[in-house]
Amino acid sequence: MFYKVFSISLIFVIASCTPESQILVENELPINKNATEETKALYINLKKLSGTGVMFGHQDDLAYGYSWWAEPGRSDVKESTGSYPAIYGWDLGDLELKKTSNLDDVEFHNMKNWIKEGYDRGGVITISWHMNHPITQGNSWDKVSAVKEILPGQLNHNKLINYLDEFALFINDLKGKNGEQIPIIFRPFHEHNGDWFWWGKGVTEEADYITLWRFTIDYLKDQKKLNNLLYAYSPDRSRMNINNFTESYFYGYPGDEYVDIIGLDNYWDLGHPNNTTSDKDKKSDFIKSITELVQIADSLGKIPALTETGLDGLHNFKWWTEILAEGLLENLHTKRIVYVHTWRNANAEKYGSKDHFFASHPNHASASNMKKFRDMEIFLFEDELPDMYK
């Protein structure tokens, strides 16, 4: 069993059921040294999983599925594999405009309840934020220059502050059964090396992006006292040079004191239609990207994660075992990814698309292969998790 860590000191001794106790030094704690005990425990337990288990995650899993919407207890992942995912992903886009639903029509009050439901069962919560343009109030894909104009000392800085205050109100309302703050893996300003968001490369200078990231974390941590957040950094693979992966990865990196999780969003090497390289090269590049990602995380003492991935429509019915699993099981580095998070299953009727889903639904031809993936010992779903909060 694990014992809670009750204070911040230079050295923590965590007793476990393994023969040797683990000694955790200060740089093996979250960047927020005032993190709640549950948040510290989550961070430590994520680190302990590396090399022994890879948690599986899915976006919006409890909110809707391929053929249903907001039905209690339902989950395409559970109906395909027998278990809920270990990681639940949610997005707060449109929260900052004080709307009642997010950009995918998930009502925020329902989202809070689903977050609490997943946490109470022992699952892990991650939140991304397709933040609307703070000046035009357009969506994340509005590429009017903004970052420089919202930094401290600039005319529109208060617009960023207002957005962050709305975020803090939402996070502060996430409480467990005993009144504790629910730990959240927060993944802000993702895929910044791409050219599709207002905070992205080409629209925003690298130095300004770094300043934006640092201010955001400092404000949430020091001013809003949000002590239940772990921070995930996640560039996009499609805009990285696979032959110079490490240098490409650090474009916009805000510094070790501002990042807990070394993440990567990689659809590119796992079947993205715009990637015209051979299947053999895709697989090789995927393995290389994960291998080097883990090496980067090791060098920094951080947690490695595949923060977004998937094959839209799952037209390769054996994608789970022959692409994703084979890549992650390739070597001792790839096996040390701590979690892999697939994107959402858009409701076919509501969104008018029959091919926009990233996890199998029970009537799809890939469902049996996803079940085989789930049955592999190394991949962890919710019903296989240790207590992540103690």
Steps between C-alpha positions, in 0.01 A plus 500: 500500500601863460510751785401862446772761492404749770760775469748656266852420606818437309460123510186287510503134581204318349443148632369252248434132462817462296814376677677832468351828621513793263675818601351800324694824500352845455547518123285189468196689629267718289620846404247640747653420836171601665311232309230316692585161644282328240673690220845410629388139529372502142831637376703243694276212391514607135879484527483158663291367211767577242621170361236291674171630359366731231168663585243536223298820464210628292359849442141579609449132578204538738328786319407334172589223259462409138127428531391656833505829689520563877364163612602414858760228534571466130844495339604376157826382653324303774253348255787391273750382759314435827656792689493876510826668395764576762530861380205730434565797273290819497527836325398843631473689171225770530512502881687830483204657312273395788302265279312210655649239263844443355599510134372142457162573667586330829324692777749615762285399798477148357874499433567577866284206605672265255842615622394423857357163392821392329713617792281325757552170313877555509551638150737780405377830354672709232372834373596680180377846403425612147504856631310752294687795353529747789474811280259409219317233705522277196589136548844347553557487124466879460859588406487873566808593705420487871773363726725806504196722567383306809832467682562690827518875448311490170166663423302174482661322794181516706323291236739214572449553873123481458531173309726350767263611775215311334724194481582529871131516594438178306797318652414609853158338464651154437491324837508137603271329749704622796520858377852458358600674179501254210850477345503607136759458224468837327625530142487866391598656166561160340649437155667841509755396237216470248360792304128448568440673838533867595779402739676296231823528307495761225233703680691521826870553567666226701607733782145634535356148516743414780401816689131415456551148634706615798259778594202261477656240731628764746160670512304180555748369754594813694204734460205262469655238734402209277701227669338205325650544153776310322618672182544314170699643207401355160639607162367336185701232323396607147705818528813333635805375316516131588874497423553787742224415743653626824588846367157528336332396823642789697356772277304715746596293804431720805754344736517208740341696784185547290436144377405176675419280202699468180225433249462456126194525276564247225238414242751543220683169531195288581303529177432869439379530139735790421805294589592336169809311619494121487338299780845370589638852534199616700553218749873569519437872555242429771744280687773759464276782623394308812852374570643852492205645691569261787871579486418871528270435796769290668761770454270753667354274769151542350206274408473392132155478338336467161256782574293473179486233235271278299386399155188687395232252396716196582494379140787267592306250712819368662641843580498442876730198502695529175571876504459650848593202716784374282655847497472545876636152571799537269773567754574583863447871434170481316358276774561778750234736366268555799177565312357515152195719436270462199269774377120504508225294339283764336132408508420404140145636500569822688813593304398354166817296461521122504881486494613730781585272790827389659396221736309197386125493554340160557350466152821584317724237342798619705332432838632145537852624429466773760397231748822310416693821564325542834583139595875555455653507846685829463199712398295621795133593500310639795420165663872410503640813664669511838383776733649799320427747779678342795 
